[in-house]
Amino acid sequence: MRGFPMKPLIAACAAALLIACAHGKTADFPRFAADPAEAAQVYIIRNNQLFGWGLTVEATLNGAAIARLRSGEHIRFLVPPGLYQIGISESIVSVALEKGRNYYFLISVDDTPSGFEIERIDTARGEEWLMKTRPLP
């Protein structure tokens, strides 16, 4: 009797790890082409804490996944003014975005089942975090 076939198991594990570690912008990432002065500018920042360092966190806009961020990364995008839900898997912030304004959201470690939370932060703190993180390509 032969043992359990290891090659398919190893391939399946490798594929699962790649999916779990995938990061970058998704097909639903907002690409607002109008005049930037008529848009709201949004930053979603993932802090660079050691806990959760090897995991990606999926950022959402109105329920659609727009990017997967690693520790120490941030994204910037423009959207038309309006009411939006910005979040991650188990944490969502509803916010009315106004044209010509900047909005900052910080993803950090938490004791929720997903291990992360998102919160809106003020401009000074947001600019400070942007200096400590790198933009997602």
PyMOL commands that set and color helices and strands:
alter all, ss='L'
color gray80, all
select helices_A, chain A and resi 6-21+36-38+123-132
alter helices_A, ss='H'
color red, helices_A
select strands_A, chain A and resi 24-25+40-46+57-61+64-69+73-79+82-88+91-97+102-109+116-121+134-135
alter strands_A, ss='S'
color yellow, strands_A
deselect
rebuild
show_as cartoon
